[in-house]
């Protein structure tokens, strides 16, 4: 069993891996940017509908228009084979990239990094 984790566009290979490898059982993506699939001639919504395992998405505040629970790409992910098991944990006070580029000296950033990693750990443990 494999769990995958992606940051930003790293969510794309994580989602793609779930489409191509049945051993991928779940994934977590922080400040997702799988919409960049479109910049390379692909269709992000189509990719999201093909995902074969549950994912946890952790969008920042400025990601919510694209990756909030009711956003079109999130709706496409919910339409996937395991979409009903997907989860969203939004971090509205954070800016895109906070988990890997955030300033840990900022108490709010440190708090939300801890919470995002805790949520991902629990999600991965639940599905692996």
N, CA, C and O atoms as a GROMACS GRO file, in nm:
protein
  512
    1UNK      N    1   0.085  -0.118   0.000
    1UNK     CA    2   0.000   0.000   0.000
    1UNK      C    3   0.089   0.123   0.000
    1UNK      O    4   0.189   0.131   0.072
    2UNK      N    5   0.051   0.219  -0.082
    2UNK     CA    6   0.128   0.341  -0.094
    2UNK      C    7   0.038   0.461  -0.065
    2UNK      O    8  -0.074   0.470  -0.115
    3UNK      N    9   0.089   0.553   0.016
    3UNK     CA   10   0.027   0.683   0.037
    3UNK      C   11   0.116   0.787  -0.025
    3UNK      O   12   0.238   0.780  -0.011
    4UNK      N   13   0.059   0.884  -0.093
    4UNK     CA   14   0.138   0.987  -0.160
    4UNK      C   15   0.107   1.123  -0.100
    4UNK      O   16  -0.003   1.148  -0.052
    5UNK      N   17   0.207   1.211  -0.104
    5UNK     CA   18   0.193   1.346  -0.052
    5UNK      C   19   0.248   1.441  -0.156
    5UNK      O   20   0.352   1.415  -0.216
    6UNK      N   21   0.179   1.552  -0.177
    6UNK     CA   22   0.226   1.652  -0.271
    6UNK      C   23   0.210   1.792  -0.215
    6UNK      O   24   0.119   1.819  -0.138
    7UNK      N   25   0.299   1.878  -0.256
    7UNK     CA   26   0.293   2.020  -0.221
    7UNK      C   27   0.281   2.098  -0.351
    7UNK      O   28   0.362   2.080  -0.442
    8UNK      N   29   0.180   2.185  -0.362
    8UNK     CA   30   0.159   2.267  -0.481
    8UNK      C   31   0.139   2.175  -0.602
    8UNK      O   32   0.052   2.088  -0.600
    9UNK      N   33   0.219   2.194  -0.707
    9UNK     CA   34   0.205   2.112  -0.827
    9UNK      C   35   0.244   1.967  -0.802
    9UNK      O   36   0.214   1.880  -0.883
   10UNK      N   37   0.311   1.939  -0.691
   10UNK     CA   38   0.340   1.800  -0.654
   10UNK      C   39   0.213   1.718  -0.636
   10UNK      O   40   0.218   1.596  -0.635
   11UNK      N   41   0.100   1.786  -0.621
   11UNK     CA   42  -0.027   1.715  -0.616
   11UNK      C   43  -0.061   1.649  -0.749
   11UNK      O   44  -0.132   1.549  -0.752
   12UNK      N   45  -0.010   1.705  -0.859
   12UNK     CA   46  -0.037   1.646  -0.989
   12UNK      C   47   0.021   1.505  -1.000
   12UNK      O   48  -0.054   1.412  -1.030
   13UNK      N   49   0.152   1.484  -0.975
   13UNK     CA   50   0.202   1.347  -0.983
   13UNK      C   51   0.137   1.255  -0.879
   13UNK      O   52   0.122   1.135  -0.902
   14UNK      N   53   0.098   1.312  -0.764
   14UNK     CA   54   0.029   1.231  -0.664
   14UNK      C   55  -0.104   1.181  -0.719
   14UNK      O   56  -0.136   1.062  -0.707
   15UNK      N   57  -0.182   1.270  -0.780
   15UNK     CA   58  -0.310   1.230  -0.839
   15UNK      C   59  -0.289   1.137  -0.957
   15UNK      O   60  -0.358   1.036  -0.971
   16UNK      N   61  -0.192   1.170  -1.042
   16UNK     CA   62  -0.163   1.086  -1.158
   16UNK      C   63  -0.122   0.946  -1.113
   16UNK      O   64  -0.161   0.846  -1.174
   17UNK      N   65  -0.042   0.937  -1.006
   17UNK     CA   66   0.000   0.806  -0.955
   17UNK      C   67  -0.121   0.723  -0.913
   17UNK      O   68  -0.123   0.602  -0.933
   18UNK      N   69  -0.221   0.789  -0.855
   18UNK     CA   70  -0.340   0.714  -0.814
   18UNK      C   71  -0.418   0.660  -0.934
   18UNK      O   72  -0.488   0.559  -0.924
   19UNK      N   73  -0.405   0.727  -1.048
   19UNK     CA   74  -0.473   0.683  -1.169
   19UNK      C   75  -0.400   0.564  -1.231
   19UNK      O   76  -0.464   0.474  -1.287
   20UNK      N   77  -0.268   0.562  -1.221
   20UNK     CA   78  -0.188   0.462  -1.293
   20UNK      C   79  -0.141   0.344  -1.208
   20UNK      O   80  -0.102   0.242  -1.264
   21UNK      N   81  -0.143   0.356  -1.076
   21UNK     CA   82  -0.089   0.250  -0.991
   21UNK      C   83  -0.192   0.211  -0.884
   21UNK      O   84  -0.220   0.290  -0.795
   22UNK      N   85  -0.247   0.090  -0.893
   22UNK     CA   86  -0.348   0.049  -0.796
   22UNK      C   87  -0.295   0.034  -0.653
   22UNK      O   88  -0.375   0.023  -0.559
   23UNK      N   89  -0.164   0.033  -0.634
   23UNK     CA   90  -0.109   0.027  -0.499
   23UNK      C   91  -0.120   0.160  -0.426
   23UNK      O   92  -0.108   0.164  -0.303
   24UNK      N   93  -0.142   0.269  -0.499
   24UNK     CA   94  -0.162   0.400  -0.435
   24UNK      C   95  -0.302   0.399  -0.376
   24UNK      O   96  -0.401   0.392  -0.448
   25UNK      N   97  -0.308   0.407  -0.242
   25UNK     CA   98  -0.435   0.393  -0.172
   25UNK      C   99  -0.492   0.523  -0.118
   25UNK      O  100  -0.611   0.530  -0.086
   26UNK      N  101  -0.408   0.627  -0.108
   26UNK     CA  102  -0.456   0.755  -0.058
   26UNK      C  103  -0.349   0.861  -0.079
   26UNK      O  104  -0.233   0.829  -0.109
   27UNK      N  105  -0.389   0.986  -0.063
   27UNK     CA  106  -0.292   1.093  -0.078
   27UNK      C  107  -0.336   1.218  -0.005
   27UNK      O  108  -0.452   1.234   0.032
   28UNK      N  109  -0.239   1.306   0.016
   28UNK     CA  110  -0.264   1.436   0.077
   28UNK      C  111  -0.190   1.541  -0.004
   28UNK      O  112  -0.075   1.522  -0.044
   29UNK      N  113  -0.258   1.652  -0.030
   29UNK     CA  114  -0.198   1.760  -0.108
   29UNK      C  115  -0.217   1.892  -0.034
   29UNK      O  116  -0.329   1.932  -0.003
   30UNK      N  117  -0.105   1.958  -0.006
   30UNK     CA  118  -0.105   2.088   0.061
   30UNK      C  119  -0.097   2.198  -0.044
   30UNK      O  120  -0.022   2.187  -0.140
   31UNK      N  121  -0.173   2.303  -0.026
   31UNK     CA  122  -0.188   2.414  -0.122
   31UNK      C  123  -0.183   2.363  -0.266
   31UNK      O  124  -0.089   2.391  -0.340
   32UNK      N  125  -0.287   2.285  -0.304
   32UNK     CA  126  -0.288   2.216  -0.433
   32UNK      C  127  -0.282   2.310  -0.553
   32UNK      O  128  -0.334   2.422  -0.550
   33UNK      N  129  -0.216   2.262  -0.657
   33UNK     CA  130  -0.207   2.336  -0.784
   33UNK      C  131  -0.219   2.242  -0.904
   33UNK      O  132  -0.154   2.263  -1.006
   34UNK      N  133  -0.299   2.140  -0.891
   34UNK     CA  134  -0.314   2.046  -1.001
   34UNK      C  135  -0.379   2.111  -1.123
   34UNK      O  136  -0.377   2.053  -1.232
   35UNK      N  137  -0.438   2.231  -1.107
   35UNK     CA  138  -0.495   2.302  -1.220
   35UNK      C  139  -0.388   2.337  -1.325
   35UNK      O  140  -0.422   2.368  -1.439
   36UNK      N  141  -0.261   2.333  -1.287
   36UNK     CA  142  -0.153   2.360  -1.383
   36UNK      C  143  -0.147   2.253  -1.491
   36UNK      O  144  -0.076   2.271  -1.591
   37UNK      N  145  -0.218   2.144  -1.474
   37UNK     CA  146  -0.231   2.043  -1.579
   37UNK      C  147  -0.275   2.109  -1.710
   37UNK      O  148  -0.231   2.070  -1.818
   38UNK      N  149  -0.361   2.209  -1.700
   38UNK     CA  150  -0.410   2.280  -1.817
   38UNK      C  151  -0.302   2.356  -1.890
   38UNK      O  152  -0.309   2.372  -2.012
   39UNK      N  153  -0.201   2.404  -1.818
   39UNK     CA  154  -0.092   2.478  -1.880
   39UNK      C  155  -0.007   2.389  -1.970
   39UNK      O  156   0.067   2.438  -2.055
   40UNK      N  157  -0.018   2.260  -1.950
   40UNK     CA  158   0.061   2.164  -2.029
   40UNK      C  159  -0.027   2.088  -2.129
   40UNK      O  160   0.012   1.982  -2.179
   41UNK      N  161  -0.145   2.142  -2.156
   41UNK     CA  162  -0.232   2.082  -2.256
   41UNK      C  163  -0.327   1.977  -2.203
   41UNK      O  164  -0.406   1.922  -2.279
   42UNK      N  165  -0.321   1.949  -2.073
   42UNK     CA  166  -0.411   1.849  -2.016
   42UNK      C  167  -0.538   1.913  -1.963
   42UNK      O  168  -0.558   2.034  -1.975
   43UNK      N  169  -0.623   1.834  -1.905
   43UNK     CA  170  -0.750   1.879  -1.849
   43UNK      C  171  -0.754   1.838  -1.702
   43UNK      O  172  -0.771   1.720  -1.669
   44UNK      N  173  -0.738   1.936  -1.614
   44UNK     CA  174  -0.732   1.907  -1.470
   44UNK      C  175  -0.860   1.842  -1.420
   44UNK      O  176  -0.854   1.751  -1.337
   45UNK      N  177  -0.974   1.887  -1.467
   45UNK     CA  178  -1.100   1.826  -1.422
   45UNK      C  179  -1.108   1.680  -1.461
   45UNK      O  180  -1.153   1.596  -1.383
   46UNK      N  181  -1.064   1.649  -1.581
   46UNK     CA  182  -1.062   1.509  -1.625
   46UNK      C  183  -0.970   1.426  -1.536
   46UNK      O  184  -1.006   1.315  -1.495
   47UNK      N  185  -0.853   1.478  -1.506
   47UNK     CA  186  -0.761   1.407  -1.417
   47UNK      C  187  -0.826   1.384  -1.281
   47UNK      O  188  -0.818   1.274  -1.226
   48UNK      N  189  -0.891   1.487  -1.225
   48UNK     CA  190  -0.953   1.473  -1.093
   48UNK      C  191  -1.062   1.366  -1.095
   48UNK      O  192  -1.076   1.290  -0.999
   49UNK      N  193  -1.138   1.359  -1.202
   49UNK     CA  194  -1.245   1.257  -1.211
   49UNK      C  195  -1.188   1.116  -1.223
   49UNK      O  196  -1.259   1.019  -1.195
   50UNK      N  197  -1.061   1.102  -1.264
   50UNK     CA  198  -0.999   0.970  -1.280
   50UNK      C  199  -0.930   0.920  -1.153
   50UNK      O  200  -0.890   0.804  -1.146
   51UNK      N  201  -0.914   1.006  -1.052
   51UNK     CA  202  -0.846   0.967  -0.929
   51UNK      C  203  -0.914   0.844  -0.870
   51UNK      O  204  -1.037   0.836  -0.866
   52UNK      N  205  -0.833   0.746  -0.826
   52UNK     CA  206  -0.888   0.617  -0.780
   52UNK      C  207  -0.878   0.594  -0.631
   52UNK      O  208  -0.906   0.484  -0.584
   53UNK      N  209  -0.839   0.696  -0.555
   53UNK     CA  210  -0.828   0.676  -0.410
   53UNK      C  211  -0.865   0.807  -0.340
   53UNK      O  212  -0.869   0.912  -0.402
   54UNK      N  213  -0.891   0.799  -0.210
   54UNK     CA  214  -0.924   0.920  -0.136
   54UNK      C  215  -0.804   1.014  -0.122
   54UNK      O  216  -0.690   0.969  -0.105
   55UNK      N  217  -0.831   1.142  -0.128
   55UNK     CA  218  -0.730   1.245  -0.107
   55UNK      C  219  -0.778   1.343  -0.002
   55UNK      O  220  -0.897   1.370   0.011
   56UNK      N  221  -0.682   1.395   0.072
   56UNK     CA  222  -0.704   1.509   0.161
   56UNK      C  223  -0.645   1.630   0.090
   56UNK      O  224  -0.527   1.629   0.055
   57UNK      N  225  -0.725   1.733   0.070
   57UNK     CA  226  -0.674   1.858   0.015
   57UNK      C  227  -0.669   1.962   0.125
   57UNK      O  228  -0.764   1.976   0.202
   58UNK      N  229  -0.557   2.034   0.133
   58UNK     CA  230  -0.537   2.137   0.235
   58UNK      C  231  -0.506   2.270   0.167
   58UNK      O  232  -0.390   2.311   0.162
   59UNK      N  233  -0.608   2.337   0.114
   59UNK     CA  234  -0.586   2.463   0.045
   59UNK      C  235  -0.565   2.580   0.142
   59UNK      O  236  -0.622   2.583   0.251
   60UNK      N  237  -0.482   2.674   0.099
   60UNK     CA  238  -0.463   2.800   0.171
   60UNK      C  239  -0.577   2.894   0.134
   60UNK      O  240  -0.657   2.865   0.045
   61UNK      N  241  -0.584   3.006   0.202
   61UNK     CA  242  -0.690   3.103   0.174
   61UNK      C  243  -0.696   3.145   0.028
   61UNK      O  244  -0.805   3.153  -0.029
   62UNK      N  245  -0.580   3.172  -0.032
   62UNK     CA  246  -0.581   3.215  -0.172
   62UNK      C  247  -0.588   3.098  -0.270
   62UNK      O  248  -0.575   3.119  -0.391
   63UNK      N  249  -0.607   2.977  -0.221
   63UNK     CA  250  -0.631   2.859  -0.306
   63UNK      C  251  -0.780   2.823  -0.311
   63UNK      O  252  -0.820   2.741  -0.393
   64UNK      N  253  -0.860   2.885  -0.225
   64UNK     CA  254  -0.998   2.839  -0.207
   64UNK      C  255  -1.084   2.858  -0.331
   64UNK      O  256  -1.176   2.780  -0.354
   65UNK      N  257  -1.057   2.960  -0.412
   65UNK     CA  258  -1.138   2.979  -0.532
   65UNK      C  259  -1.125   2.860  -0.626
   65UNK      O  260  -1.222   2.822  -0.692
   66UNK      N  261  -1.006   2.801  -0.631
   66UNK     CA  262  -0.981   2.686  -0.718
   66UNK      C  263  -1.002   2.554  -0.646
   66UNK      O  264  -1.049   2.458  -0.707
   67UNK      N  265  -0.966   2.547  -0.516
   67UNK     CA  266  -0.965   2.419  -0.445
   67UNK      C  267  -1.050   2.415  -0.319
   67UNK      O  268  -1.038   2.321  -0.240
   68UNK      N  269  -1.135   2.515  -0.299
   68UNK     CA  270  -1.230   2.506  -0.189
   68UNK      C  271  -1.327   2.391  -0.214
   68UNK      O  272  -1.335   2.340  -0.326
   69UNK      N  273  -1.400   2.351  -0.113
   69UNK     CA  274  -1.487   2.233  -0.123
   69UNK      C  275  -1.585   2.243  -0.240
   69UNK      O  276  -1.612   2.142  -0.305
   70UNK      N  277  -1.638   2.361  -0.267
   70UNK     CA  278  -1.739   2.376  -0.372
   70UNK      C  279  -1.682   2.425  -0.505
   70UNK      O  280  -1.759   2.450  -0.598
   71UNK      N  281  -1.551   2.438  -0.516
   71UNK     CA  282  -1.490   2.482  -0.640
   71UNK      C  283  -1.504   2.373  -0.747
   71UNK      O  284  -1.511   2.255  -0.714
   72UNK      N  285  -1.508   2.411  -0.876
   72UNK     CA  286  -1.529   2.312  -0.983
   72UNK      C  287  -1.430   2.197  -0.984
   72UNK      O  288  -1.470   2.083  -1.007
   73UNK      N  289  -1.301   2.221  -0.959
   73UNK     CA  290  -1.206   2.110  -0.960
   73UNK      C  291  -1.227   2.018  -0.840
   73UNK      O  292  -1.205   1.897  -0.849
   74UNK      N  293  -1.269   2.075  -0.729
   74UNK     CA  294  -1.302   1.991  -0.613
   74UNK      C  295  -1.426   1.908  -0.642
   74UNK      O  296  -1.435   1.792  -0.601
   75UNK      N  297  -1.522   1.966  -0.713
   75UNK     CA  298  -1.640   1.889  -0.753
   75UNK      C  299  -1.600   1.774  -0.844
   75UNK      O  300  -1.655   1.664  -0.833
   76UNK      N  301  -1.504   1.797  -0.933
   76UNK     CA  302  -1.456   1.690  -1.021
   76UNK      C  303  -1.390   1.580  -0.938
   76UNK      O  304  -1.410   1.461  -0.967
   77UNK      N  305  -1.313   1.616  -0.837
   77UNK     CA  306  -1.251   1.516  -0.751
   77UNK      C  307  -1.357   1.438  -0.675
   77UNK      O  308  -1.346   1.316  -0.662
   78UNK      N  309  -1.459   1.506  -0.625
   78UNK     CA  310  -1.567   1.435  -0.555
   78UNK      C  311  -1.642   1.340  -0.649
   78UNK      O  312  -1.705   1.245  -0.602
   79UNK      N  313  -1.636   1.365  -0.780
   79UNK     CA  314  -1.702   1.277  -0.878
   79UNK      C  315  -1.617   1.155  -0.912
   79UNK      O  316  -1.661   1.067  -0.985
   80UNK      N  317  -1.496   1.149  -0.860
   80UNK     CA  318  -1.408   1.036  -0.888
   80UNK      C  319  -1.456   0.911  -0.815
   80UNK      O  320  -1.549   0.917  -0.735
   81UNK      N  321  -1.392   0.798  -0.844
   81UNK     CA  322  -1.432   0.670  -0.787
   81UNK      C  323  -1.436   0.672  -0.634
   81UNK      O  324  -1.524   0.611  -0.574
   82UNK      N  325  -1.343   0.739  -0.570
   82UNK     CA  326  -1.338   0.745  -0.424
   82UNK      C  327  -1.364   0.885  -0.372
   82UNK      O  328  -1.325   0.919  -0.260
   83UNK      N  329  -1.430   0.966  -0.453
   83UNK     CA  330  -1.454   1.106  -0.417
   83UNK      C  331  -1.528   1.126  -0.287
   83UNK      O  332  -1.505   1.224  -0.217
   84UNK      N  333  -1.618   1.034  -0.254
   84UNK     CA  334  -1.695   1.049  -0.130
   84UNK      C  335  -1.606   1.033  -0.007
   84UNK      O  336  -1.645   1.075   0.102
   85UNK      N  337  -1.489   0.972  -0.022
   85UNK     CA  338  -1.397   0.954   0.091
   85UNK      C  339  -1.291   1.065   0.097
   85UNK      O  340  -1.208   1.067   0.187
   86UNK      N  341  -1.296   1.158   0.000
   86UNK     CA  342  -1.200   1.268   0.002
   86UNK      C  343  -1.238   1.368   0.112
   86UNK      O  344  -1.355   1.379   0.150
   87UNK      N  345  -1.139   1.439   0.160
   87UNK     CA  346  -1.161   1.537   0.265
   87UNK      C  347  -1.092   1.668   0.229
   87UNK      O  348  -0.992   1.669   0.159
   88UNK      N  349  -1.149   1.778   0.280
   88UNK     CA  350  -1.092   1.911   0.263
   88UNK      C  351  -1.067   1.971   0.400
   88UNK      O  352  -1.155   1.968   0.487
   89UNK      N  353  -0.949   2.025   0.419
   89UNK     CA  354  -0.914   2.097   0.542
   89UNK      C  355  -0.854   2.229   0.497
   89UNK      O  356  -0.736   2.237   0.464
   90UNK      N  357  -0.936   2.332   0.497
   90UNK     CA  358  -0.893   2.464   0.448
   90UNK      C  359  -0.816   2.540   0.558
   90UNK      O  360  -0.843   2.525   0.677
   91UNK      N  361  -0.722   2.620   0.512
   91UNK     CA  362  -0.642   2.705   0.600
   91UNK      C  363  -0.655   2.848   0.550
   91UNK      O  364  -0.563   2.901   0.487
   92UNK      N  365  -0.770   2.911   0.577
   92UNK     CA  366  -0.801   3.042   0.518
   92UNK      C  367  -0.707   3.155   0.560
   92UNK      O  368  -0.698   3.255   0.490
   93UNK      N  369  -0.638   3.141   0.671
   93UNK     CA  370  -0.546   3.246   0.716
   93UNK      C  371  -0.408   3.234   0.653
   93UNK      O  372  -0.323   3.321   0.672
   94UNK      N  373  -0.385   3.127   0.577
   94UNK     CA  374  -0.252   3.103   0.520
   94UNK      C  375  -0.249   3.145   0.372
   94UNK      O  376  -0.353   3.159   0.308
   95UNK      N  377  -0.128   3.166   0.322
   95UNK     CA  378  -0.106   3.197   0.180
   95UNK      C  379  -0.046   3.073   0.114
   95UNK      O  380   0.023   2.993   0.178
   96UNK      N  381  -0.073   3.058  -0.014
   96UNK     CA  382  -0.023   2.945  -0.090
   96UNK      C  383   0.126   2.923  -0.062
   96UNK      O  384   0.206   3.017  -0.068
   97UNK      N  385   0.162   2.800  -0.031
   97UNK     CA  386   0.301   2.764  -0.007
   97UNK      C  387   0.341   2.763   0.140
   97UNK      O  388   0.457   2.736   0.172
   98UNK      N  389   0.247   2.794   0.229
   98UNK     CA  390   0.285   2.810   0.370
   98UNK      C  391   0.348   2.686   0.432
   98UNK      O  392   0.432   2.701   0.521
   99UNK      N  393   0.312   2.567   0.392
   99UNK     CA  394   0.365   2.449   0.461
   99UNK      C  395   0.513   2.426   0.436
   99UNK      O  396   0.583   2.374   0.522
  100UNK      N  397   0.562   2.464   0.319
  100UNK     CA  398   0.704   2.441   0.289
  100UNK      C  399   0.784   2.570   0.280
  100UNK      O  400   0.907   2.565   0.278
  101UNK      N  401   0.717   2.686   0.275
  101UNK     CA  402   0.790   2.812   0.268
  101UNK      C  403   0.752   2.908   0.380
  101UNK      O  404   0.802   3.020   0.385
  102UNK      N  405   0.664   2.865   0.467
  102UNK     CA  406   0.615   2.954   0.573
  102UNK      C  407   0.721   2.982   0.678
  102UNK      O  408   0.814   2.904   0.697
  103UNK      N  409   0.705   3.094   0.744
  103UNK     CA  410   0.797   3.139   0.850
  103UNK      C  411   0.751   3.080   0.983
  103UNK      O  412   0.650   3.122   1.039
  104UNK      N  413   0.826   2.983   1.033
  104UNK     CA  414   0.788   2.918   1.159
  104UNK      C  415   0.795   3.012   1.279
  104UNK      O  416   0.741   2.980   1.386
  105UNK      N  417   0.858   3.126   1.264
  105UNK     CA  418   0.860   3.225   1.372
  105UNK      C  419   0.723   3.292   1.388
  105UNK      O  420   0.694   3.350   1.492
  106UNK      N  421   0.640   3.282   1.286
  106UNK     CA  422   0.504   3.334   1.290
  106UNK      C  423   0.416   3.228   1.356
  106UNK      O  424   0.401   3.118   1.303
  107UNK      N  425   0.359   3.260   1.471
  107UNK     CA  426   0.283   3.162   1.549
  107UNK      C  427   0.167   3.102   1.469
  107UNK      O  428   0.139   2.983   1.481
  108UNK      N  429   0.099   3.183   1.388
  108UNK     CA  430  -0.014   3.132   1.310
  108UNK      C  431   0.033   3.032   1.204
  108UNK      O  432  -0.032   2.931   1.180
  109UNK      N  433   0.146   3.061   1.140
  109UNK     CA  434   0.201   2.970   1.040
  109UNK      C  435   0.242   2.839   1.106
  109UNK      O  436   0.209   2.731   1.057
  110UNK      N  437   0.314   2.848   1.217
  110UNK     CA  438   0.358   2.728   1.288
  110UNK      C  439   0.237   2.645   1.331
  110UNK      O  440   0.238   2.522   1.318
  111UNK      N  441   0.134   2.711   1.382
  111UNK     CA  442   0.011   2.642   1.424
  111UNK      C  443  -0.051   2.567   1.307
  111UNK      O  444  -0.088   2.450   1.320
  112UNK      N  445  -0.064   2.633   1.192
  112UNK     CA  446  -0.132   2.571   1.079
  112UNK      C  447  -0.048   2.464   1.010
  112UNK      O  448  -0.102   2.369   0.955
  113UNK      N  449   0.084   2.479   1.012
  113UNK     CA  450   0.170   2.372   0.962
  113UNK      C  451   0.150   2.247   1.047
  113UNK      O  452   0.133   2.137   0.995
  114UNK      N  453   0.154   2.265   1.179
  114UNK     CA  454   0.132   2.151   1.269
  114UNK      C  455  -0.004   2.087   1.244
  114UNK      O  456  -0.015   1.965   1.238
  115UNK      N  457  -0.107   2.169   1.228
  115UNK     CA  458  -0.242   2.116   1.207
  115UNK      C  459  -0.252   2.045   1.072
  115UNK      O  460  -0.315   1.939   1.064
  116UNK      N  461  -0.193   2.100   0.968
  116UNK     CA  462  -0.198   2.037   0.836
  116UNK      C  463  -0.127   1.902   0.838
  116UNK      O  464  -0.178   1.804   0.784
  117UNK      N  465  -0.010   1.896   0.899
  117UNK     CA  466   0.064   1.770   0.904
  117UNK      C  467  -0.007   1.668   0.992
  117UNK      O  468  -0.006   1.548   0.962
  118UNK      N  469  -0.069   1.714   1.101
  118UNK     CA  470  -0.147   1.623   1.187
  118UNK      C  471  -0.265   1.567   1.108
  118UNK      O  472  -0.292   1.447   1.113
  119UNK      N  473  -0.336   1.653   1.037
  119UNK     CA  474  -0.452   1.608   0.959
  119UNK      C  475  -0.409   1.507   0.852
  119UNK      O  476  -0.477   1.407   0.830
  120UNK      N  477  -0.298   1.535   0.785
  120UNK     CA  478  -0.250   1.444   0.681
  120UNK      C  479  -0.207   1.310   0.741
  120UNK      O  480  -0.235   1.205   0.684
  121UNK      N  481  -0.140   1.313   0.855
  121UNK     CA  482  -0.096   1.191   0.920
  121UNK      C  483  -0.216   1.104   0.957
  121UNK      O  484  -0.216   0.983   0.934
  122UNK      N  485  -0.319   1.165   1.013
  122UNK     CA  486  -0.440   1.090   1.050
  122UNK      C  487  -0.511   1.036   0.926
  122UNK      O  488  -0.558   0.923   0.926
  123UNK      N  489  -0.518   1.118   0.820
  123UNK     CA  490  -0.583   1.075   0.697
  123UNK      C  491  -0.509   0.956   0.634
  123UNK      O  492  -0.571   0.858   0.595
  124UNK      N  493  -0.377   0.967   0.625
  124UNK     CA  494  -0.299   0.858   0.567
  124UNK      C  495  -0.312   0.731   0.651
  124UNK      O  496  -0.327   0.621   0.597
  125UNK      N  497  -0.307   0.745   0.783
  125UNK     CA  498  -0.320   0.628   0.870
  125UNK      C  499  -0.457   0.563   0.855
  125UNK      O  500  -0.468   0.440   0.860
  126UNK      N  501  -0.559   0.643   0.836
  126UNK     CA  502  -0.694   0.592   0.818
  126UNK      C  503  -0.710   0.507   0.693
  126UNK      O  504  -0.787   0.412   0.691
  127UNK      N  505  -0.637   0.542   0.588
  127UNK     CA  506  -0.656   0.477   0.458
  127UNK      C  507  -0.546   0.377   0.421
  127UNK      O  508  -0.555   0.310   0.318
  128UNK      N  509  -0.443   0.368   0.503
  128UNK     CA  510  -0.334   0.273   0.471
  128UNK      C  511  -0.340   0.151   0.560
  128UNK      O  512  -0.257   0.060   0.548
   0.00000   0.00000   0.00000
